[in-house]
Amino acid sequence: MEQLWGGNWTQQKLEILEKYLKTYMKIFTTNEGAKYFETIYIDAFAGCGKIYSESDEQLLFNDEFTEYSKGSVIKALELETKFNKYIFIENDSELCKELELEVKKYSVTYEIKKDDANKAVTDICHNYDWKKYRAVLFLDPFGMQVKWETIKAIAQTKAIDMWYFFPLGIGAMRLLKKDGEIEEGNRKKLNELFGDNEWEQEFYQIEEEETLFGKTENIGRTNYKNVITYLSRKLKKEFAGVVENPKIFYNSKNSPIYLLCFAAGNSKGAKTAIPIAQSLINGMEKRR
């Protein structure tokens, strides 16, 4: 079962993640922290470890075609300095089997959890003694699967650095209808994504307009930049540190589709982690 990807943002986000993991492990193993903490890498939507190009016709018609791109799993496993433990989460049985075959190629301590990502991540957050561990978590959902309650559980460990590939245009903005007429099912998804229903007051406002027949009232929807500001503000309430300018990914029509956010759970570690993460994002911005 192939895991497909769609745009150049895939490689860009993975490049940022890989550089961060390398720097994280280099710093961690050369200071006093390595004496007191075990390190964990957590990949919440691990897939099979490989990413195949959706646009390649050979993949669609040739069963023997094996060209692929290294996903976050392989990039983390190929680090020169390994994490003490790797935890991979995937809810698809077939992808788990392929993932197991891939991970076994590396001499690492690992655990593959076949489970819903929200449940698995929350269990990890609650069941580890975070006075003994430090971790990096990569949240790369296919849509709006990540619930805010999961984000809060991550922050409450005060030990996890989180990279979150937030579904900005393909998720939040798509459901935030311009006329404010949001179906109940989509309203529930937005509540789970943001943690409550405060987004409605934040993203919509009544606008008065003068017409030949007097004043009329219309509902005005906010733009994506205010959604980013709102999300960043909520993350700041939970985490010790948050990157001020997350990376926005655009499609070929220059519409925002994804947002790469970074938040650090530990107040001491955030002083180092946040500047590093922001620098990596800024470096990618210059290459856009």
Sequence and secondary structure as in RCSB ss.txt:
>XXXX:A:sequence
MEQLWGGNWTQQKLEILEKYLKTYMKIFTTNEGAKYFETIYIDAFAGCGKIYSESDEQLLFNDEFTEYSKGSVIK
ALELETKFNKYIFIENDSELCKELELEVKKYSVTYEIKKDDANKAVTDICHNYDWKKYRAVLFLDPFGMQVKWET
IKAIAQTKAIDMWYFFPLGIGAMRLLKKDGEIEEGNRKKLNELFGDNEWEQEFYQIEEEETLFGKTENIGRTNYK
NVITYLSRKLKKEFAGVVENPKIFYNSKNSPIYLLCFAAGNSKGAKTAIPIAQSLINGMEKRR
>XXXX:A:secstr
   EE STHHHHHHHHHHHHHHHHHHHHHTSTHHHH EEEEEETT TTSEEEETT HHHHH TT    EE HHHH
HHT SS  SEEEEE   HHHHHHHHHHHTTS   EEEE S HHHHHHHHHHHS TTSEEEEEEE  SSS   HHH
HHHHHHTS EEEEEEE IIIIIHHHS TT    HHHHHHHHHHHSSSTHHHHHEEEEEEEETTEEEEEEEE  HH
HHHHHHHHHHHHHSSEE SS EEEE TTS EEEEEEEEES HHHHHHHHHHHHHHHHHHHHT 
